[in-house]
Amino acid sequence: MTSEQARLLKISDQVRWLGDEGASGVVTEVNRFGVEINWSDGLTTRPFFNDTRKIELTDQDNNRLS
């Protein structure tokens, strides 16, 4: 997703890592710099908005929305 799309993310939005259908996560925080994502493998990342190009928004069935 683009940085503009990432700025529209909200807490509890579901996302996944491009190219890895199993790497899903939930947005847990949004601030003026970026987002925090808790991933299904237990890791947490805090990408800046301009570092979200490999992340896409999904629905509850892990289907792409963005």
Biopython code that builds the backbone (N, CA, C, O; Angstrom):
import numpy as np
from Bio.PDB.StructureBuilder import StructureBuilder

atoms = [
    (1, "MET", "N", (0.841, -1.172, 0.000)),
    (1, "MET", "CA", (0.000, 0.000, 0.000)),
    (1, "MET", "C", (0.881, 1.228, 0.000)),
    (1, "MET", "O", (2.032, 1.190, 0.437)),
    (2, "THR", "N", (0.335, 2.292, -0.486)),
    (2, "THR", "CA", (1.074, 3.550, -0.519)),
    (2, "THR", "C", (1.050, 4.195, 0.859)),
    (2, "THR", "O", (0.267, 3.798, 1.722)),
    (3, "SER", "N", (1.899, 5.180, 1.062)),
    (3, "SER", "CA", (1.898, 5.875, 2.353)),
    (3, "SER", "C", (0.568, 6.586, 2.575)),
    (3, "SER", "O", (0.117, 6.706, 3.715)),
    (4, "GLU", "N", (-0.069, 7.060, 1.500)),
    (4, "GLU", "CA", (-1.373, 7.713, 1.634)),
    (4, "GLU", "C", (-2.426, 6.715, 2.102)),
    (4, "GLU", "O", (-3.255, 7.045, 2.951)),
    (5, "GLN", "N", (-2.403, 5.498, 1.557)),
    (5, "GLN", "CA", (-3.337, 4.461, 1.995)),
    (5, "GLN", "C", (-3.060, 4.068, 3.442)),
    (5, "GLN", "O", (-3.991, 3.848, 4.218)),
    (6, "ALA", "N", (-1.785, 3.980, 3.805)),
    (6, "ALA", "CA", (-1.417, 3.592, 5.166)),
    (6, "ALA", "C", (-1.918, 4.600, 6.191)),
    (6, "ALA", "O", (-2.269, 4.224, 7.309)),
    (7, "ARG", "N", (-1.955, 5.855, 5.827)),
    (7, "ARG", "CA", (-2.449, 6.882, 6.747)),
    (7, "ARG", "C", (-3.938, 6.714, 7.056)),
    (7, "ARG", "O", (-4.430, 7.285, 8.029)),
    (8, "LEU", "N", (-4.654, 5.946, 6.250)),
    (8, "LEU", "CA", (-6.078, 5.705, 6.474)),
    (8, "LEU", "C", (-6.350, 4.469, 7.331)),
    (8, "LEU", "O", (-7.501, 4.183, 7.661)),
    (9, "LEU", "N", (-5.289, 3.732, 7.693)),
    (9, "LEU", "CA", (-5.474, 2.553, 8.532)),
    (9, "LEU", "C", (-6.038, 2.951, 9.889)),
    (9, "LEU", "O", (-5.789, 4.044, 10.399)),
    (10, "LYS", "N", (-6.808, 2.023, 10.455)),
    (10, "LYS", "CA", (-7.404, 2.240, 11.772)),
    (10, "LYS", "C", (-7.051, 1.070, 12.677)),
    (10, "LYS", "O", (-6.729, -0.019, 12.201)),
    (11, "ILE", "N", (-7.112, 1.297, 13.966)),
    (11, "ILE", "CA", (-6.878, 0.225, 14.928)),
    (11, "ILE", "C", (-7.878, -0.897, 14.650)),
    (11, "ILE", "O", (-9.058, -0.642, 14.410)),
    (12, "SER", "N", (-7.406, -2.106, 14.683)),
    (12, "SER", "CA", (-8.120, -3.369, 14.445)),
    (12, "SER", "C", (-8.251, -3.719, 12.960)),
    (12, "SER", "O", (-8.845, -4.747, 12.633)),
    (13, "ASP", "N", (-7.710, -2.891, 12.045)),
    (13, "ASP", "CA", (-7.665, -3.283, 10.634)),
    (13, "ASP", "C", (-6.761, -4.500, 10.488)),
    (13, "ASP", "O", (-5.721, -4.591, 11.139)),
    (14, "GLN", "N", (-7.162, -5.426, 9.635)),
    (14, "GLN", "CA", (-6.364, -6.619, 9.385)),
    (14, "GLN", "C", (-5.512, -6.402, 8.144)),
    (14, "GLN", "O", (-5.973, -5.851, 7.145)),
    (15, "VAL", "N", (-4.256, -6.848, 8.222)),
    (15, "VAL", "CA", (-3.308, -6.672, 7.128)),
    (15, "VAL", "C", (-2.531, -7.964, 6.909)),
    (15, "VAL", "O", (-2.578, -8.877, 7.734)),
    (16, "ARG", "N", (-1.816, -8.030, 5.787)),
    (16, "ARG", "CA", (-0.899, -9.148, 5.549)),
    (16, "ARG", "C", (0.315, -8.640, 4.797)),
    (16, "ARG", "O", (0.287, -7.580, 4.170)),
    (17, "TRP", "N", (1.375, -9.418, 4.873)),
    (17, "TRP", "CA", (2.624, -9.101, 4.194)),
    (17, "TRP", "C", (2.516, -9.618, 2.769)),
    (17, "TRP", "O", (2.183, -10.785, 2.566)),
    (18, "LEU", "N", (2.788, -8.779, 1.780)),
    (18, "LEU", "CA", (2.718, -9.189, 0.376)),
    (18, "LEU", "C", (3.631, -10.378, 0.114)),
    (18, "LEU", "O", (4.779, -10.401, 0.559)),
    (19, "GLY", "N", (3.125, -11.345, -0.596)),
    (19, "GLY", "CA", (3.926, -12.505, -0.952)),
    (19, "GLY", "C", (3.922, -13.607, 0.082)),
    (19, "GLY", "O", (4.508, -14.664, -0.152)),
    (20, "ASP", "N", (3.280, -13.397, 1.219)),
    (20, "ASP", "CA", (3.225, -14.415, 2.269)),
    (20, "ASP", "C", (1.816, -14.432, 2.839)),
    (20, "ASP", "O", (1.501, -13.686, 3.766)),
    (21, "GLU", "N", (0.979, -15.283, 2.282)),
    (21, "GLU", "CA", (-0.427, -15.336, 2.690)),
    (21, "GLU", "C", (-0.575, -15.683, 4.168)),
    (21, "GLU", "O", (-1.585, -15.336, 4.778)),
    (22, "GLY", "N", (0.412, -16.363, 4.755)),
    (22, "GLY", "CA", (0.323, -16.743, 6.157)),
    (22, "GLY", "C", (0.711, -15.654, 7.128)),
    (22, "GLY", "O", (0.438, -15.765, 8.323)),
    (23, "ALA", "N", (1.344, -14.604, 6.638)),
    (23, "ALA", "CA", (1.806, -13.523, 7.517)),
    (23, "ALA", "C", (0.716, -12.463, 7.637)),
    (23, "ALA", "O", (0.716, -11.465, 6.916)),
    (24, "SER", "N", (-0.206, -12.699, 8.557)),
    (24, "SER", "CA", (-1.288, -11.742, 8.760)),
    (24, "SER", "C", (-1.084, -11.033, 10.087)),
    (24, "SER", "O", (-0.395, -11.530, 10.978)),
    (25, "GLY", "N", (-1.693, -9.869, 10.200)),
    (25, "GLY", "CA", (-1.543, -9.093, 11.419)),
    (25, "GLY", "C", (-2.708, -8.152, 11.632)),
    (25, "GLY", "O", (-3.594, -8.021, 10.787)),
    (26, "VAL", "N", (-2.685, -7.495, 12.789)),
    (26, "VAL", "CA", (-3.727, -6.545, 13.164)),
    (26, "VAL", "C", (-3.065, -5.233, 13.553)),
    (26, "VAL", "O", (-2.078, -5.219, 14.288)),
    (27, "VAL", "N", (-3.614, -4.131, 13.053)),
    (27, "VAL", "CA", (-3.119, -2.804, 13.417)),
    (27, "VAL", "C", (-3.539, -2.527, 14.860)),
    (27, "VAL", "O", (-4.724, -2.585, 15.188)),
    (28, "THR", "N", (-2.565, -2.225, 15.718)),
    (28, "THR", "CA", (-2.868, -1.985, 17.130)),
    (28, "THR", "C", (-2.646, -0.545, 17.551)),
    (28, "THR", "O", (-3.081, -0.136, 18.627)),
    (29, "GLU", "N", (-1.972, 0.227, 16.710)),
    (29, "GLU", "CA", (-1.740, 1.635, 17.033)),
    (29, "GLU", "C", (-1.499, 2.406, 15.741)),
    (29, "GLU", "O", (-0.862, 1.906, 14.813)),
    (30, "VAL", "N", (-2.014, 3.622, 15.697)),
    (30, "VAL", "CA", (-1.765, 4.531, 14.578)),
    (30, "VAL", "C", (-1.361, 5.866, 15.180)),
    (30, "VAL", "O", (-2.064, 6.402, 16.037)),
    (31, "ASN", "N", (-0.230, 6.405, 14.735)),
    (31, "ASN", "CA", (0.179, 7.725, 15.207)),
    (31, "ASN", "C", (0.602, 8.570, 14.011)),
    (31, "ASN", "O", (0.418, 8.152, 12.868)),
    (32, "ARG", "N", (1.146, 9.712, 14.248)),
    (32, "ARG", "CA", (1.454, 10.607, 13.122)),
    (32, "ARG", "C", (2.627, 10.140, 12.269)),
    (32, "ARG", "O", (2.830, 10.658, 11.171)),
    (33, "PHE", "N", (3.403, 9.172, 12.751)),
    (33, "PHE", "CA", (4.567, 8.686, 12.012)),
    (33, "PHE", "C", (4.326, 7.371, 11.281)),
    (33, "PHE", "O", (4.910, 7.128, 10.225)),
    (34, "GLY", "N", (3.468, 6.525, 11.840)),
    (34, "GLY", "CA", (3.261, 5.208, 11.255)),
    (34, "GLY", "C", (2.265, 4.395, 12.044)),
    (34, "GLY", "O", (1.420, 4.935, 12.756)),
    (35, "VAL", "N", (2.377, 3.079, 11.906)),
    (35, "VAL", "CA", (1.442, 2.168, 12.558)),
    (35, "VAL", "C", (2.207, 1.099, 13.329)),
    (35, "VAL", "O", (3.387, 0.855, 13.080)),
    (36, "GLU", "N", (1.512, 0.469, 14.266)),
    (36, "GLU", "CA", (2.048, -0.699, 14.952)),
    (36, "GLU", "C", (1.199, -1.882, 14.527)),
    (36, "GLU", "O", (-0.030, -1.812, 14.540)),
    (37, "ILE", "N", (1.858, -2.972, 14.150)),
    (37, "ILE", "CA", (1.159, -4.170, 13.699)),
    (37, "ILE", "C", (1.616, -5.349, 14.543)),
    (37, "ILE", "O", (2.813, -5.604, 14.677)),
    (38, "ASN", "N", (0.644, -6.071, 15.115)),
    (38, "ASN", "CA", (0.921, -7.328, 15.803)),
    (38, "ASN", "C", (0.664, -8.446, 14.803)),
    (38, "ASN", "O", (-0.456, -8.620, 14.322)),
    (39, "TRP", "N", (1.727, -9.211, 14.492)),
    (39, "TRP", "CA", (1.653, -10.260, 13.481)),
    (39, "TRP", "C", (1.253, -11.590, 14.099)),
    (39, "TRP", "O", (1.428, -11.805, 15.299)),
    (40, "SER", "N", (0.713, -12.483, 13.273)),
    (40, "SER", "CA", (0.226, -13.787, 13.732)),
    (40, "SER", "C", (1.328, -14.662, 14.325)),
    (40, "SER", "O", (1.034, -15.580, 15.090)),
    (41, "ASP", "N", (2.585, -14.398, 13.990)),
    (41, "ASP", "CA", (3.690, -15.186, 14.548)),
    (41, "ASP", "C", (4.186, -14.636, 15.884)),
    (41, "ASP", "O", (5.167, -15.137, 16.435)),
    (42, "GLY", "N", (3.513, -13.604, 16.408)),
    (42, "GLY", "CA", (3.874, -13.043, 17.702)),
    (42, "GLY", "C", (4.770, -11.823, 17.637)),
    (42, "GLY", "O", (4.971, -11.159, 18.654)),
    (43, "LEU", "N", (5.312, -11.510, 16.475)),
    (43, "LEU", "CA", (6.165, -10.331, 16.338)),
    (43, "LEU", "C", (5.332, -9.060, 16.219)),
    (43, "LEU", "O", (4.182, -9.094, 15.781)),
    (44, "THR", "N", (5.923, -7.954, 16.611)),
    (44, "THR", "CA", (5.301, -6.644, 16.466)),
    (44, "THR", "C", (6.244, -5.761, 15.668)),
    (44, "THR", "O", (7.439, -5.706, 15.956)),
    (45, "THR", "N", (5.709, -5.066, 14.662)),
    (45, "THR", "CA", (6.515, -4.118, 13.892)),
    (45, "THR", "C", (5.861, -2.753, 13.960)),
    (45, "THR", "O", (4.658, -2.632, 14.191)),
    (46, "ARG", "N", (6.666, -1.734, 13.758)),
    (46, "ARG", "CA", (6.186, -0.354, 13.778)),
    (46, "ARG", "C", (6.699, 0.388, 12.541)),
    (46, "ARG", "O", (7.562, 1.259, 12.645)),
    (47, "PRO", "N", (6.155, 0.031, 11.360)),
    (47, "PRO", "CA", (6.638, 0.690, 10.146)),
    (47, "PRO", "C", (6.157, 2.135, 10.040)),
    (47, "PRO", "O", (5.039, 2.469, 10.431)),
    (48, "PHE", "N", (7.031, 2.978, 9.501)),
    (48, "PHE", "CA", (6.619, 4.331, 9.148)),
    (48, "PHE", "C", (5.669, 4.232, 7.959)),
    (48, "PHE", "O", (5.679, 3.233, 7.239)),
    (49, "PHE", "N", (4.851, 5.259, 7.751)),
    (49, "PHE", "CA", (3.899, 5.231, 6.642)),
    (49, "PHE", "C", (4.581, 4.982, 5.302)),
    (49, "PHE", "O", (4.019, 4.292, 4.453)),
    (50, "ASN", "N", (5.778, 5.526, 5.090)),
    (50, "ASN", "CA", (6.454, 5.345, 3.799)),
    (50, "ASN", "C", (7.133, 3.984, 3.672)),
    (50, "ASN", "O", (7.731, 3.698, 2.635)),
    (51, "ASP", "N", (7.055, 3.133, 4.705)),
    (51, "ASP", "CA", (7.632, 1.788, 4.654)),
    (51, "ASP", "C", (6.562, 0.702, 4.599)),
    (51, "ASP", "O", (6.827, -0.434, 4.991)),
    (52, "THR", "N", (5.375, 1.022, 4.128)),
    (52, "THR", "CA", (4.270, 0.059, 4.137)),
    (52, "THR", "C", (3.957, -0.512, 2.760)),
    (52, "THR", "O", (2.890, -1.097, 2.575)),
    (53, "ARG", "N", (4.845, -0.361, 1.800)),
    (53, "ARG", "CA", (4.545, -0.808, 0.436)),
    (53, "ARG", "C", (4.405, -2.324, 0.318)),
    (53, "ARG", "O", (3.831, -2.801, -0.661)),
    (54, "LYS", "N", (4.911, -3.101, 1.282)),
    (54, "LYS", "CA", (4.779, -4.558, 1.230)),
    (54, "LYS", "C", (3.659, -5.069, 2.132)),
    (54, "LYS", "O", (3.583, -6.261, 2.428)),
    (55, "ILE", "N", (2.796, -4.161, 2.563)),
    (55, "ILE", "CA", (1.674, -4.517, 3.429)),
    (55, "ILE", "C", (0.387, -4.205, 2.679)),
    (55, "ILE", "O", (0.291, -3.184, 1.998)),
    (56, "GLU", "N", (-0.609, -5.093, 2.808)),
    (56, "GLU", "CA", (-1.899, -4.823, 2.186)),
    (56, "GLU", "C", (-3.022, -5.079, 3.178)),
    (56, "GLU", "O", (-2.909, -5.930, 4.061)),
    (57, "LEU", "N", (-4.099, -4.336, 3.020)),
    (57, "LEU", "CA", (-5.278, -4.447, 3.861)),
    (57, "LEU", "C", (-6.059, -5.691, 3.459)),
    (57, "LEU", "O", (-6.189, -5.976, 2.268)),
    (58, "THR", "N", (-6.582, -6.439, 4.435)),
    (58, "THR", "CA", (-7.351, -7.649, 4.151)),
    (58, "THR", "C", (-8.646, -7.651, 4.950)),
    (58, "THR", "O", (-8.829, -6.867, 5.882)),
    (59, "ASP", "N", (-9.540, -8.558, 4.559)),
    (59, "ASP", "CA", (-10.747, -8.764, 5.349)),
    (59, "ASP", "C", (-10.498, -9.900, 6.336)),
    (59, "ASP", "O", (-9.380, -10.409, 6.421)),
    (60, "GLN", "N", (-11.532, -10.306, 7.085)),
    (60, "GLN", "CA", (-11.346, -11.332, 8.109)),
    (60, "GLN", "C", (-10.985, -12.696, 7.524)),
    (60, "GLN", "O", (-10.497, -13.563, 8.248)),
    (61, "ASP", "N", (-11.216, -12.900, 6.221)),
    (61, "ASP", "CA", (-10.848, -14.153, 5.565)),
    (61, "ASP", "C", (-9.507, -14.061, 4.846)),
    (61, "ASP", "O", (-9.162, -14.940, 4.056)),
    (62, "ASN", "N", (-8.750, -12.998, 5.117)),
    (62, "ASN", "CA", (-7.424, -12.755, 4.546)),
    (62, "ASN", "C", (-7.468, -12.474, 3.045)),
    (62, "ASN", "O", (-6.489, -12.721, 2.340)),
    (63, "ASN", "N", (-8.594, -11.961, 2.553)),
    (63, "ASN", "CA", (-8.710, -11.542, 1.154)),
    (63, "ASN", "C", (-8.279, -10.090, 1.029)),
    (63, "ASN", "O", (-8.595, -9.269, 1.889)),
    (64, "ARG", "N", (-7.570, -9.778, -0.023)),
    (64, "ARG", "CA", (-7.033, -8.430, -0.238)),
    (64, "ARG", "C", (-8.150, -7.397, -0.410)),
    (64, "ARG", "O", (-9.114, -7.633, -1.137)),
    (65, "LEU", "N", (-8.010, -6.252, 0.265)),
    (65, "LEU", "CA", (-8.950, -5.148, 0.114)),
    (65, "LEU", "C", (-8.317, -3.942, -0.557)),
    (65, "LEU", "O", (-9.012, -3.192, -1.242)),
    (66, "SER", "N", (-7.016, -3.731, -0.380)),
    (66, "SER", "CA", (-6.369, -2.528, -0.917)),
    (66, "SER", "C", (-5.796, -2.755, -2.295)),
    (66, "SER", "O", (-5.219, -1.840, -2.883)),
]
sb = StructureBuilder()
sb.init_structure("model")
sb.init_model(0)
sb.init_chain("A")
sb.init_seg("    ")
for serial, (resi, resn, name, xyz) in enumerate(atoms, 1):
    if name == "N":
        sb.init_residue(resn, " ", resi, " ")
    sb.init_atom(name, np.array(xyz, "f"), 0.0, 1.0, " ", f" {name:<3s}", serial, name[0])
structure = sb.get_structure()
